[in-house]
């Protein structure tokens, strides 16, 4: 019993060492609904990423991109690393972390805020692959 308690305590301490308490893990829907709440905060979001000249956006859904539903997206200030991995990241759902700016509305003011100073951008899922393939 003592070993189990010690193990659990060490696991808890280990998790806290790696925890990043200054990052808000939120949904894109939360940001779109209350952008002022997340203004100038570091956030981590999952969304559909489309990267193109003057059109870098993180969308709520792939269908929002396909149908040009502009209110459901935020501008993405892409990094050199993201551009280098364009083939891997573009038109995928990604998990992305950066600083949210509710006052920056991206190219031509069409976006509902912006994400900059990006420190993480990884593929979450590929909408072109059936869900059954993802579960294997």
Secondary structure in CASP SS format (residue, H / E / C, confidence):
PFRMAT SS
TARGET T0000
AUTHOR 0000-0000-0000
METHOD secondary structure of the structure
MODEL  1
X C 1.00
X H 1.00
X H 1.00
X H 1.00
X H 1.00
X H 1.00
X H 1.00
X H 1.00
X H 1.00
X H 1.00
X H 1.00
X H 1.00
X H 1.00
X H 1.00
X H 1.00
X H 1.00
X H 1.00
X H 1.00
X C 1.00
X C 1.00
X C 1.00
X C 1.00
X E 1.00
X E 1.00
X E 1.00
X C 1.00
X C 1.00
X H 1.00
X H 1.00
X H 1.00
X H 1.00
X H 1.00
X H 1.00
X C 1.00
X H 1.00
X H 1.00
X H 1.00
X H 1.00
X C 1.00
X C 1.00
X C 1.00
X E 1.00
X E 1.00
X E 1.00
X E 1.00
X E 1.00
X E 1.00
X E 1.00
X E 1.00
X E 1.00
X C 1.00
X C 1.00
X C 1.00
X C 1.00
X C 1.00
X C 1.00
X E 1.00
X E 1.00
X E 1.00
X C 1.00
X C 1.00
X H 1.00
X H 1.00
X H 1.00
X H 1.00
X H 1.00
X C 1.00
X C 1.00
X C 1.00
X H 1.00
X H 1.00
X H 1.00
X E 1.00
X E 1.00
X E 1.00
X E 1.00
X C 1.00
X C 1.00
X C 1.00
X H 1.00
X H 1.00
X H 1.00
X H 1.00
X H 1.00
X C 1.00
X H 1.00
X H 1.00
X H 1.00
X H 1.00
X C 1.00
X C 1.00
X E 1.00
X E 1.00
X E 1.00
X E 1.00
X E 1.00
X E 1.00
X E 1.00
X E 1.00
X E 1.00
X E 1.00
X C 1.00
X C 1.00
X C 1.00
X C 1.00
X C 1.00
X H 1.00
X H 1.00
X H 1.00
X C 1.00
X C 1.00
X C 1.00
X C 1.00
X E 1.00
X E 1.00
X E 1.00
X E 1.00
X E 1.00
X E 1.00
X E 1.00
X E 1.00
X E 1.00
X E 1.00
X E 1.00
X E 1.00
X C 1.00
X C 1.00
X C 1.00
X C 1.00
X C 1.00
X H 1.00
X H 1.00
X H 1.00
X H 1.00
X H 1.00
X C 1.00
END
